Amino acid sequence: MDLSIEQKIEILEHEIKNLEYGKQWYSNSPLHSNQLKRTIQMNAYDNRIQDKYKQIKKLSKS
């Protein structure tokens, strides 16, 4: 069963919310105090979030 474009976009939006929550948790966590590691991880979250937005944009054009 194939998902509709709207369903795919809804899933991507949910994944973005989860990534943003993870990024927020990670940025506030005292367990991750090494600044370089934190910066690398925050950039990884940003890249993954941007990738999801690009996927939504691509689906929206279809």
ROTI-196425 format. One record per residue: x, y, z of N, C-alpha, C in turn; residue in three letters. Coordinates in steps of 0.1 Angstrom, whole numbers, plus 5000, padded with zeros to 4 digits. Layout:
N
XYZXYZXYZALA;...
REM end
This chain:
62
500849885000500050005000500950125000MET;500750214990501550334989500850444997ASP;501750525003501250645010500950755001LEU;500050845004499750964996500851064999SER;500951164991501951264993501651335006ILE;500351365009500051425022500451345034GLU;500351215033500751125044502251125046GLN;502951125034504451135035504851265041LYS;504251375038504551505043504251505058ILE;503151445062502751445076503851365084GLU;504251255079505351175085506651255087ILE;507051325076508251405077508151515087LEU;506951575088506751685098506851625112GLU;506351505114506451445127507951415130HIS;508651365120510051335122510851465126GLU;510451575119511051705122510851745137ILE;509651735141509251765155510151675165LYS;510251545162511151465170512551505170ASN;513051545159514451585158514651715165LEU;513651815164513751935172513751915187GLU;512951815191512851785205514151725210TYR;514751635202516051575205517151675206GLY;517151775196518151875196517951965209LYS;516751995213516552075225516952005237GLN;516651875238517051795249518551795250TRP;519251765239520651755238521351885242TYR;520851995238521452125241521352155256SER;520252105262520052135276520652035286ASN;521151925281521551815289522951845295SER;523051825308524351845315525351735312PRO;524751625306525651505303526551535291LEU;526151635283526951665271527551805272HIS;528551815281529151945283530351975274SER;530951875267532051895258531551985246ASN;532052105245531552205236531752155221GLN;532852095218533052055204532051945200LEU;531951845209530951735207529551785206LYS;529251885214527851945214527652015201ARG;528652095196528552165184528352075172THR;529151965172529051865161527651805161ILE;527151765173525851695174524751795170GLN;524851925174523852025171523852045156MET;524952045149525052065135524451945128ASN;524651825133524051705128522551705129ALA;521951755140520551775141520051875131TYR;520751985129520352085120520352035105ASP;521351955102521451895089520251795086ASN;519951715096518851625094517551695093ARG;517351795101516151875100515951935086ILE;517052005082517052065068516751965057GLN;517351845059517051735049515551705049ASP;514951695060513551665060512751775054LYS;513051905056512352015050512552005034TYR;513751965030513951955015513151845010LYS;512951735017512151625012510651675011GLN;510251745021508851805021508651895009ILE;509651975006509552074995509551994982LYS;510351884981510351804969508951734967LYS;508451684977507151614977506051714973LEU;506151834978505051934976505051974961SER;506151964954506252004940505651894931LYS;505551764937505051654929503551664927SER;
REM end
